[in-house]
């Protein structure tokens, strides 16, 4: 199947690429990562002006009503430039949950502010010691006279350091998992911020009888959390695709320019074979990213499809990252050269929302759903 963007999607992709190319090179990114925030408010403002912060929200909620293909286009460019802006963690994942579960009043109040760049969200779901897929168990929700409160610890909360409002999952008194809105300044909420190994930000958030607003009509929201995870996997895979494309480009350019014994490295057959292996892994990853994205576009929110995509992304990212560093020689591991930064981000993506081994387990368990064919 031949896939390509339509004219509007190409324009969106090219616009994001232009904005990020102007905003980031390696030195600008390193400088930005060293700030307290870890990303650029100026770039975030441009995202808001372009409508990227409301890309996936309905038009009635202040968004553009775009679909998974548009998200693919944007996230690929974010990966290509290693842009540190928290579009996925502060907008797409928590905003998608509010879009799906929230009341009309909540959607219009919260999502409009997010789309305008006035509010940052974070999804507090993972708990210390839990493996993916995360499900709230130690974080509890309690009701008293129609008012709700939450107690427990969430960690890691990606980009929870800068969130103004948390979407929090918590175990309900009668069973199931509920979703709640919690103000970051609420009494009883304590967060400890930290930096991840790829230079981005996270937080451990502790809730002690923190006042919470139930999202939507309440009740068990497990299905919504699973669907949000599937959409996030596709977006993460798209970001990884952009990073792998750039890592391969940097490597092939280096092989063409760097000389040994008076000839370019690209003339050495063993090295070109390794670059060819990188290209093959990139195309395998691309096919799975398109598979996951088009499945979402067709209305299929399937965790197994998401795991298939993430499994291939993890395998491709590891080989491409390792080979990019090896083929650059000693310079590949230095902070002054970009391939190490791309490999660091790809490693973080591979361990976000389930590692390669976790997704292999999901796929293996799904095999029991198939009937055996007799001879």
C-alpha positions as CSV (number, residue, x, y, z in Angstrom):
1,X,0.0,0.0,0.0
2,X,1.3,3.4,-0.9
3,X,0.6,6.0,1.8
4,X,1.1,9.7,1.5
5,X,-0.3,12.8,3.1
6,X,-2.9,14.9,1.4
7,X,-2.2,18.6,0.6
8,X,-3.5,19.9,4.0
9,X,-1.5,17.3,5.9
10,X,1.7,18.1,3.9
11,X,1.2,21.8,4.7
12,X,0.8,21.0,8.4
13,X,3.9,18.8,8.4
14,X,6.0,21.5,6.5
15,X,4.8,24.3,8.8
16,X,5.8,22.3,12.0
17,X,9.1,21.4,10.4
18,X,9.8,25.0,9.6
19,X,9.0,26.2,13.1
20,X,11.1,23.6,14.8
21,X,14.0,24.0,12.3
22,X,14.1,27.7,13.1
23,X,13.8,27.1,16.9
24,X,16.3,24.2,17.4
25,X,19.7,23.0,16.5
26,X,21.8,21.0,18.9
27,X,23.2,24.0,20.9
28,X,19.8,25.7,21.1
29,X,18.2,22.5,22.4
30,X,20.9,21.9,25.0
31,X,20.5,25.5,26.2
32,X,16.7,25.1,26.4
33,X,17.0,21.8,28.3
34,X,19.2,23.6,30.9
35,X,16.4,26.1,31.8
36,X,14.1,25.4,34.8
37,X,11.2,24.6,32.4
38,X,13.2,22.5,30.0
39,X,11.3,23.6,26.9
40,X,10.6,26.9,25.2
41,X,7.6,29.0,26.0
42,X,8.2,30.9,22.8
43,X,7.8,27.7,20.7
44,X,4.8,26.7,22.8
45,X,3.2,30.0,22.0
46,X,3.8,29.3,18.3
47,X,2.2,25.9,18.7
48,X,-0.9,27.6,20.1
49,X,-1.0,30.1,17.3
50,X,-0.8,27.3,14.7
51,X,-3.6,25.4,16.5
52,X,-1.3,22.5,17.4
53,X,-2.4,22.6,21.1
54,X,-6.0,21.9,20.0
55,X,-5.1,19.7,17.1
56,X,-7.1,16.6,18.3
57,X,-9.9,18.4,20.2
58,X,-13.3,18.9,18.7
59,X,-14.1,22.3,17.2
60,X,-16.7,23.0,19.9
61,X,-14.0,22.6,22.5
62,X,-11.7,25.1,20.8
63,X,-9.8,22.6,18.8
64,X,-9.2,21.7,15.1
65,X,-11.0,18.3,15.1
66,X,-8.0,16.6,13.4
67,X,-7.4,12.9,13.4
68,X,-4.6,10.4,14.0
69,X,-2.9,11.1,10.7
70,X,-2.4,14.8,11.5
71,X,-1.0,13.7,14.9
72,X,1.4,11.4,13.1
73,X,2.6,14.3,10.9
74,X,3.2,16.6,13.9
75,X,4.8,14.0,16.2
76,X,7.2,12.8,13.5
77,X,8.6,16.4,13.1
78,X,8.9,16.7,16.9
79,X,11.0,13.5,16.9
80,X,13.1,14.7,13.9
81,X,14.2,17.9,15.8
82,X,14.2,16.3,19.3
83,X,11.9,19.2,20.3
84,X,11.4,19.0,24.1
85,X,7.9,20.7,24.1
86,X,5.5,18.4,26.0
87,X,2.8,18.1,23.3
88,X,2.1,14.5,24.0
89,X,2.3,14.5,27.8
90,X,0.7,17.9,28.5
91,X,-1.9,17.9,25.7
92,X,-2.6,14.8,23.7
93,X,-2.9,12.2,26.4
94,X,-4.7,14.1,29.2
95,X,-6.6,16.2,26.8
96,X,-7.7,13.2,24.9
97,X,-9.1,11.7,28.1
98,X,-11.0,14.9,28.9
99,X,-12.4,14.9,25.3
100,X,-13.6,11.3,25.7
101,X,-14.9,11.2,29.3
102,X,-15.4,14.8,30.4
103,X,-18.7,16.7,30.5
104,X,-19.5,19.4,28.1
105,X,-18.7,22.1,30.7
106,X,-15.4,20.4,31.6
107,X,-14.3,20.1,28.0
108,X,-15.1,23.7,27.1
109,X,-13.5,25.0,30.3
110,X,-10.3,23.0,30.3
111,X,-9.6,22.2,26.7
112,X,-10.2,25.7,25.5
113,X,-7.6,26.9,27.9
114,X,-5.2,24.2,26.8
115,X,-5.7,24.9,23.1
116,X,-5.0,28.6,23.8
117,X,-1.7,27.7,25.6
118,X,-3.0,29.0,29.0
119,X,-3.1,25.7,30.8
120,X,-0.8,22.6,30.9
121,X,-2.1,19.2,31.8
122,X,-0.5,15.9,32.9
123,X,-1.9,12.4,33.3
124,X,-1.0,10.9,36.7
125,X,-1.6,7.2,36.2
126,X,1.6,5.1,36.9
127,X,2.3,4.2,40.4
128,X,5.7,3.3,42.1
129,X,6.5,-0.4,41.7
130,X,3.8,-1.0,39.0
131,X,4.5,-2.4,35.6
132,X,2.9,-1.4,32.4
133,X,0.0,-1.5,31.7
134,X,-0.5,0.7,34.7
135,X,-3.7,0.5,36.6
136,X,-4.5,2.6,39.7
137,X,-4.5,0.3,42.8
138,X,-2.7,2.1,45.6
139,X,-4.1,5.5,44.8
140,X,-7.6,5.6,46.3
141,X,-10.6,7.9,45.7
142,X,-13.1,8.5,48.5
143,X,-16.5,10.2,48.4
144,X,-18.1,12.2,51.2
145,X,-21.4,13.8,50.6
146,X,-20.9,14.1,46.9
147,X,-17.4,15.5,47.2
148,X,-14.4,13.5,46.2
149,X,-10.8,13.3,47.5
150,X,-7.7,11.3,46.4
151,X,-4.9,9.8,48.4
152,X,-1.8,8.0,47.0
153,X,1.4,8.5,45.0
154,X,1.9,8.7,41.3
155,X,5.3,8.3,39.7
156,X,6.5,8.8,37.0
157,X,4.2,11.7,35.9
158,X,5.8,12.8,32.7
159,X,6.1,16.6,32.6
160,X,4.1,16.7,35.8
161,X,6.6,19.4,37.0
162,X,4.9,22.1,35.0
163,X,1.2,21.0,35.0
164,X,-1.5,23.3,36.2
165,X,-4.1,20.5,36.3
166,X,-3.7,16.8,36.7
167,X,-5.9,14.1,35.2
168,X,-5.6,11.5,37.9
169,X,-6.7,7.8,37.9
170,X,-7.7,6.3,41.2
171,X,-9.3,3.2,42.5
172,X,-13.1,3.7,43.2
173,X,-14.7,2.5,46.5
174,X,-17.0,0.1,44.7
175,X,-14.3,-1.2,42.2
176,X,-13.0,0.0,38.9
177,X,-10.9,3.0,38.1
178,X,-12.2,6.6,38.1
179,X,-10.7,9.7,36.5
180,X,-10.5,13.0,38.3
181,X,-9.3,16.6,37.7
182,X,-7.0,17.9,40.4
183,X,-5.6,21.4,40.6
184,X,-1.8,21.5,41.0
185,X,-2.1,24.0,43.8
186,X,-4.6,22.0,45.8
187,X,-4.0,21.5,49.5
188,X,-2.4,18.2,50.3
189,X,-0.6,17.8,46.9
190,X,3.1,17.6,46.9
191,X,5.3,17.0,43.9
192,X,8.9,16.3,43.6
193,X,10.4,17.3,40.2
194,X,13.3,15.6,38.4
195,X,15.0,15.4,35.1
196,X,14.9,12.2,33.0
197,X,18.1,10.8,31.4
198,X,17.1,12.2,28.0
199,X,17.0,15.7,29.4
200,X,13.2,16.0,29.8
201,X,11.2,16.4,33.0
202,X,9.0,14.3,35.2
203,X,7.6,14.4,38.7
204,X,6.5,12.2,41.6
205,X,3.2,13.5,42.9
206,X,1.8,12.6,46.3
207,X,-1.9,13.2,47.1
208,X,-3.1,13.3,50.7
209,X,-6.9,13.8,50.9
210,X,-6.7,16.1,47.9
211,X,-9.9,17.6,46.7
212,X,-10.8,16.2,43.3
213,X,-13.4,16.8,40.6
214,X,-14.8,13.7,39.1
215,X,-14.4,13.6,35.3
216,X,-17.6,13.4,33.4
217,X,-20.4,11.2,35.0
218,X,-17.9,9.2,37.0
219,X,-17.9,5.4,37.2
220,X,-15.3,3.0,35.9
221,X,-13.1,4.6,33.2
222,X,-10.8,1.7,32.6
223,X,-11.7,1.5,28.9
224,X,-11.0,5.2,28.4
225,X,-7.5,4.7,30.0
226,X,-6.8,1.8,27.8
227,X,-7.8,3.8,24.7
228,X,-5.7,6.7,25.8
229,X,-2.7,4.3,26.1
230,X,-3.3,3.0,22.5
231,X,-3.4,6.6,21.1
232,X,-0.3,7.5,23.1
233,X,1.6,4.5,21.7
234,X,0.9,5.6,18.2
235,X,2.0,9.1,18.9
236,X,5.2,7.9,20.6
237,X,5.9,5.6,17.7
238,X,5.6,8.6,15.3
239,X,8.0,10.6,17.4
240,X,10.5,7.7,17.3
241,X,10.1,7.4,13.6
242,X,11.2,11.0,13.1
243,X,14.2,10.5,15.5
244,X,15.3,7.4,13.6
245,X,15.0,9.1,10.2
246,X,17.3,11.9,11.4
247,X,19.7,9.5,13.1
248,X,20.1,7.6,9.8
249,X,20.5,10.8,7.8
250,X,23.2,12.0,10.2
251,X,25.0,8.7,10.0
252,X,25.0,8.4,6.2
253,X,26.1,12.0,5.8
254,X,29.0,11.2,8.2
255,X,30.0,8.1,6.2
256,X,30.1,10.2,3.1
257,X,32.2,13.0,4.6
258,X,34.6,11.2,7.0
259,X,37.7,9.8,5.3
260,X,40.0,7.0,6.3
261,X,43.1,6.1,4.4
262,X,42.2,8.9,2.0
263,X,38.8,7.6,1.0
264,X,35.3,8.2,2.4
265,X,34.0,5.7,4.9
266,X,31.0,5.1,2.6
267,X,33.4,3.3,0.3
268,X,34.0,0.5,2.9
269,X,31.5,-2.2,2.1
270,X,31.1,-3.5,5.7
271,X,30.0,-0.1,6.8
272,X,27.5,0.4,4.0
273,X,26.0,-3.0,4.9
274,X,25.5,-1.8,8.4
275,X,23.9,1.4,7.2
276,X,21.6,-0.7,4.9
277,X,20.5,-2.7,8.0
278,X,19.6,0.6,9.7
279,X,17.5,1.5,6.6
280,X,15.7,-1.8,6.7
281,X,14.9,-1.4,10.4
282,X,13.6,2.2,9.7
283,X,11.3,1.0,7.0
284,X,10.0,-1.9,9.2
285,X,9.2,0.7,11.9
286,X,7.6,3.1,9.4
287,X,5.2,0.4,8.2
288,X,4.1,-0.4,11.8
289,X,3.7,3.3,12.6
290,X,1.4,3.6,9.6
291,X,-0.4,0.4,10.6
292,X,-1.1,1.7,14.1
293,X,-2.1,5.2,12.8
294,X,-4.4,4.0,10.0
295,X,-6.1,1.5,12.4
296,X,-6.9,4.5,14.7
297,X,-8.1,6.5,11.8
298,X,-10.5,3.6,10.9
299,X,-11.9,3.7,14.4
300,X,-10.1,0.6,15.7
301,X,-8.6,1.2,19.2
302,X,-6.8,-2.1,19.6
303,X,-4.1,-2.6,22.3
304,X,-2.6,-5.5,20.4
305,X,-2.0,-3.4,17.3
306,X,-0.4,-0.8,19.5
307,X,1.8,-3.4,21.1
308,X,2.8,-4.7,17.6
309,X,3.9,-1.2,16.6
310,X,5.7,-0.5,19.8
311,X,7.5,-3.8,19.7
312,X,8.9,-3.0,16.2
313,X,9.7,0.5,17.2
314,X,11.7,-0.7,20.2
315,X,13.7,-3.2,18.2
316,X,14.4,-0.7,15.3
317,X,15.2,2.1,17.7
318,X,17.8,0.0,19.5
319,X,19.6,-1.1,16.4
320,X,19.5,2.3,14.7
321,X,20.7,4.1,17.9
322,X,23.5,1.7,18.5
323,X,24.7,1.6,14.9
324,X,24.5,5.4,14.6
325,X,26.9,5.7,17.6
326,X,29.2,2.9,16.4
327,X,29.5,4.2,12.9
328,X,30.3,7.7,14.2
329,X,33.2,6.2,16.2
330,X,34.3,8.0,19.3
331,X,32.5,11.2,18.4
332,X,29.2,9.3,18.6
333,X,29.1,9.2,22.4
334,X,30.0,12.9,23.0
335,X,27.5,15.4,24.1
336,X,28.8,17.7,21.4
337,X,27.4,15.5,18.6
338,X,23.7,14.9,18.0
339,X,23.5,11.1,17.5
340,X,24.0,10.4,21.2
341,X,21.0,12.6,22.0
342,X,18.8,10.9,19.5
343,X,19.8,7.5,20.9
344,X,19.0,8.7,24.4
345,X,15.6,9.9,23.4
346,X,14.9,6.6,21.5
347,X,15.9,4.7,24.6
348,X,13.5,6.7,26.7
349,X,10.7,6.1,24.2
350,X,11.4,2.4,24.2
351,X,10.8,2.3,28.0
352,X,7.8,4.7,28.0
353,X,4.4,3.0,28.3
354,X,5.9,-0.4,28.3
355,X,9.2,-1.8,27.2
356,X,9.8,-4.1,24.2
357,X,9.5,-7.1,26.5
358,X,6.2,-5.9,28.0
359,X,4.7,-5.5,24.5
360,X,6.0,-8.9,23.4
361,X,4.2,-10.4,26.4
362,X,0.9,-8.7,25.4
363,X,1.2,-10.0,21.8
364,X,2.1,-13.5,23.1
365,X,-0.9,-13.6,25.4
366,X,-3.2,-12.5,22.6
367,X,-2.2,-15.6,20.6
368,X,-4.4,-17.6,22.9
369,X,-7.4,-15.9,21.3
370,X,-6.7,-17.6,18.0
371,X,-8.1,-21.1,17.1
372,X,-5.7,-23.8,16.2
373,X,-6.0,-25.1,12.6
374,X,-6.2,-28.8,12.2
375,X,-4.6,-30.7,9.4
